[in-house]
């Protein structure tokens, strides 16, 4: 189904391009100019490196900087076109070529958990900034944007609820019921129990690392506001900080909520088209903004992602920490209380 969803998104994008017209679209691209594009590329590189460093710290430094950048780039590139967070699975598979330690897998989960909190917080911060400074858009729009800001915390709350109920261990218990997997599943159950504990106790056992991950991830999200500010003047958008912050909050919350739907290409452009139309802004500008950001992601992540995908079997993964091959009911009872809710 994933290719079908992607094709549907491409069809939506083609429809939007036909509605705005290629001449107006090219004219808007030309107004950006080379200097603005260079600044946008620089901001994109900085944002990507910040996210990579946050991810590396979530993995407690088990993976080197270069391989973290490469695997994160591959995940971002995959997420641009494939729905259902397929890029995170690709990223984890590539990371396991260098280390099979459970802290690497837990680090991927922790970073995604923090990202799902940092993104809505950044949106809420920009929304409040727009209200405090004032903006040029209709006052009636603040209510739907506020509703979107509240809904954007939904994925974070859902993941928080899931992590409180030992998801990895529960999955392994289901697999253990399959006769042909029963013996192997006992070892998986031990690793799953340890993984659940590492995720749930990360904030307590690694307080400084957690704070670093959160601060870096939140900083990366606010760079999106700077990106829109750079594009505002060349594209003829209001350039006062309050108005830019309001557009950023409205567009980002719509795009973030749209990520829950099974498509990427076309869906981001469609939501931006609707938001800019509601704000009274040219819909052509919406497509330019989204297409420039999408192209920037491809440029920033393309080469590192290709390098990561080409490193098949080049390195032997470091061994995971030893785990028992079977877990008795008494041992499982001892493991579970050790997991404290902290994240």
C-alpha positions in Angstrom: 0.0 0.0 0.0 2.9 2.4 0.6 3.7 2.9 -3.1 0.0 3.5 -3.8 -0.2 6.2 -1.1 3.0 7.8 -2.5 1.5 7.8 -6.0 -1.7 9.4 -4.6 0.4 12.2 -3.0 2.2 12.8 -6.3 -1.1 13.1 -8.0 -2.2 15.7 -5.5 1.0 17.6 -6.0 0.5 17.5 -9.8 -3.0 18.9 -9.4 -1.8 21.7 -7.2 0.9 22.6 -9.6 -1.6 22.8 -12.5 -3.8 25.0 -10.4 -1.2 27.6 -9.6 0.5 27.6 -13.0 4.1 27.0 -13.8 4.8 30.6 -14.8 3.8 32.0 -11.4 5.7 29.2 -9.7 8.9 29.8 -11.6 8.6 33.6 -11.0 8.3 32.9 -7.2 11.4 30.7 -7.3 13.3 33.4 -9.1 12.4 36.0 -6.5 14.2 34.0 -3.8 17.6 34.6 -5.4 20.8 32.8 -4.9 21.9 34.5 -1.7 18.6 33.5 0.1 19.0 29.9 -1.2 22.5 29.7 0.2 21.4 30.9 3.6 18.5 28.4 3.5 20.9 25.6 2.7 23.2 26.6 5.6 20.3 26.7 8.0 19.2 23.2 6.8 22.7 21.8 7.3 22.9 23.3 10.8 19.4 21.9 11.7 20.3 18.5 10.4 23.6 18.3 12.3 21.8 19.4 15.5 19.3 16.6 15.1 22.1 14.1 14.4 23.9 15.2 17.6 20.7 14.9 19.6 20.2 11.4 18.2 23.8 10.5 19.0 23.5 11.6 22.6 20.2 9.7 22.9 22.3 6.6 22.0 24.8 7.5 24.7 27.6 8.0 22.2 27.6 4.3 21.2 27.7 5.4 17.5 30.2 7.7 16.0 29.3 11.2 14.6 29.8 10.3 10.9 27.7 7.1 11.0 25.0 8.9 13.0 24.8 11.6 10.3 24.8 9.0 7.5 22.1 6.8 9.0 19.9 9.8 10.1 20.2 11.2 6.6 19.0 7.9 5.2 16.0 7.9 7.6 15.1 11.5 6.7 15.3 10.8 3.0 13.1 7.7 3.4 10.6 9.6 5.5 10.2 12.2 2.7 8.5 9.7 0.4 7.5 6.7 2.5 4.7 7.0 5.1 4.3 5.3 8.5 7.8 6.4 9.8 9.5 3.8 7.6 12.7 5.9 7.8 13.1 5.2 11.5 13.1 1.5 10.8 15.7 2.0 8.1 17.8 4.1 10.4 17.7 1.5 13.1 18.7 -1.3 10.7 21.7 0.7 9.5 22.7 1.6 13.1 22.7 -2.1 13.9 25.5 -2.7 11.4 27.8 -0.9 13.9 26.3 -1.9 17.2 23.7 -4.4 18.4 23.6 -2.9 21.9 20.1 -2.2 23.1 21.0 1.3 24.0 21.2 2.1 20.3 17.6 0.9 19.8 16.4 2.7 22.9 18.2 5.8 21.8 16.2 5.8 18.5 13.0 5.6 20.5 14.0 8.2 23.0 14.9 10.7 20.2 11.6 10.2 18.5 9.8 10.6 21.8 11.6 13.9 22.5 11.0 15.1 19.0 7.3 14.5 19.4 7.4 16.7 22.5 9.8 19.4 21.1 7.9 19.9 17.9 4.5 20.9 19.5 6.3 23.0 22.1 8.1 24.9 19.4 4.8 25.4 17.6 3.1 26.5 20.8 6.0 28.9 21.5 5.7 30.6 18.0 1.9 30.8 18.4 2.2 32.6 21.8 4.9 34.8 20.3 2.6 35.8 17.5 -0.2 36.6 19.9 2.1 38.7 22.1 3.7 40.7 19.3 0.6 40.9 17.1 0.2 39.9 13.5 -1.6 41.1 10.3 -3.9 38.1 9.9 -7.6 37.8 10.7 -8.2 37.6 14.5 -10.7 34.8 14.0 -8.0 32.4 12.9 -6.3 32.1 16.3 -8.9 29.7 17.5 -8.4 27.0 14.8 -4.7 27.4 15.1 -4.9 27.0 18.9 -6.9 23.8 18.4 -4.3 22.5 16.0 -1.5 23.3 18.5 -3.4 21.3 21.2 -3.9 18.4 18.8 -0.2 18.4 17.9 0.5 17.0 21.4 -1.5 13.9 20.6 1.3 11.8 19.1 3.5 12.6 22.1 0.8 11.6 24.6 0.0 8.4 22.7 3.7 7.4 22.6 4.0 8.2 26.3 1.0 6.0 27.1 2.5 3.2 25.0 5.9 3.3 26.6 4.3 2.9 30.1 3.0 -0.5 29.2 6.2 -2.5 28.1 5.5 -2.6 24.4 8.6 -4.5 23.4 8.1 -7.2 26.1 4.4 -7.5 25.2 5.3 -8.1 21.5 7.9 -10.7 22.4 5.3 -12.5 24.6 3.0 -12.8 21.6 5.8 -14.2 19.5 6.7 -16.7 22.2 3.3 -18.3 21.6 4.3 -19.4 18.1 5.7 -22.9 18.4 8.6 -22.5 15.9 9.7 -19.3 17.6 9.2 -20.3 21.2 12.8 -21.1 22.1 14.3 -18.1 20.3 11.6 -15.8 21.7 12.8 -16.5 25.3 16.1 -14.7 24.5 14.2 -12.0 22.7 12.0 -11.5 25.7 15.0 -10.8 27.9 16.3 -8.3 25.5 12.9 -6.7 25.2 12.5 -6.4 28.9 15.9 -4.6 29.1 14.9 -2.4 26.2 11.7 -1.3 27.9 13.6 -0.5 31.1 16.2 1.5 29.3 13.6 3.6 27.6 11.5 4.2 30.6 14.4 5.0 32.9 16.5 7.0 30.5 15.6 10.3 32.1 16.6 9.1 35.6 19.7 7.2 34.7 21.0 9.7 32.2 19.6 13.0 33.3 22.2 15.2 31.6 22.0 13.3 28.3 18.2 13.6 28.3 18.4 17.3 28.9 21.0 17.7 26.1 18.8 15.7 23.7 15.7 17.8 24.6 17.6 21.1 24.3 19.2 20.3 21.0 15.9 18.9 19.5 14.0 22.0 20.6 16.7 24.3 19.2 16.5 22.5 15.8 12.7 23.1 15.7 13.1 26.8 16.2 15.5 27.0 13.2 12.4 26.4 11.1 11.1 29.9 12.2 14.4 31.4 11.0 14.1 29.6 7.7 10.6 31.0 7.1 11.8 34.5 8.1 14.6 34.3 5.4 12.0 33.4 2.7 9.4 36.0 3.8 10.7 39.2 2.2 11.7 37.7 -1.2 8.3 36.0 -1.5 6.3 39.1 -0.5 5.1 37.8 2.9 4.7 40.1 5.9 8.1 40.3 7.6 7.3 41.4 11.1 8.2 38.7 13.7 4.7 38.2 14.9 3.3 37.6 11.5 6.1 35.2 10.5 5.6 33.3 13.8 1.9 33.0 13.1 2.4 31.6 9.6 5.0 29.2 10.9 2.7 28.0 13.7 -0.3 27.6 11.4 1.6 25.8 8.6 3.7 23.6 10.8 0.8 22.4 12.9 -1.2 21.6 9.8 1.8 19.7 8.3 2.6 17.9 11.5 -1.0 16.7 11.9 -1.0 15.7 8.3 2.0 13.4 8.9 -0.4 11.0 10.6 -2.0 10.3 7.2 -0.4 7.7 4.9 1.3 10.0 2.4 4.2 12.5 2.4 4.8 14.0 -1.1 1.8 16.1 -2.0 0.3 16.1 1.4 2.6 18.7 2.8 2.1 20.9 -0.2 -1.7 20.4 0.0 -1.9 21.5 3.7 0.3 24.5 3.0 -1.9 25.4 0.1 -5.0 25.4 2.3 -3.3 27.3 5.2 -2.0 30.1 3.0 -5.3 30.4 1.3 -7.1 30.7 4.7 -4.5 33.4 5.7 -5.2 35.3 2.5 -1.7 34.6 1.1 -0.9 33.5 -2.5 -1.1 29.7 -2.7 1.7 29.8 -5.1 3.9 31.0 -2.3 2.9 28.0 -0.2 4.0 25.6 -2.8 7.3 27.4 -3.2 8.0 27.3 0.5 7.3 23.5 0.8 9.1 22.6 -2.4 12.2 24.5 -1.4 12.3 22.9 2.0 11.7 19.4 0.5 14.5 20.0 -2.1 16.8 21.3 0.7 16.2 18.1 2.7 17.2 16.0 -0.4 20.4 18.1 -0.9 21.4 18.0 2.7 20.8 14.3 3.3 21.4 12.8 -0.1 25.1 12.1 -0.1 25.4 10.9 3.5 22.4 8.6 2.9 23.9 7.1 -0.2 27.1 6.5 1.6 25.3 4.8 4.5 23.4 2.5 2.1 26.6 1.6 0.3 28.3 0.4 3.5 27.0 -3.2 3.3 28.9 -5.4 5.6 31.9 -3.0 5.8 32.0 -3.1 9.6 31.4 -5.9 12.0 28.8 -4.7 14.6 30.0 -4.4 18.2 28.4 -7.1 20.4 25.5 -6.3 22.6 25.7 -6.6 26.3 25.2 -10.2 27.4 21.7 -11.3 28.1 20.3 -14.6 29.5 18.8 -17.0 26.9 15.7 -17.5 29.0 13.8 -15.5 31.5 11.8 -17.2 34.3 8.6 -15.8 35.7 10.5 -14.9 38.9 13.2 -13.0 36.9 10.5 -11.2 34.9 8.9 -10.1 38.1 12.2 -8.8 39.3 12.9 -6.9 36.1 9.6 -5.1 35.9 9.7 -3.2 39.2 13.1 -1.9 38.3 11.6 0.1 35.5 10.6 3.5 36.8 8.5 5.9 34.8 10.8 8.9 34.2 10.5 10.1 30.6 
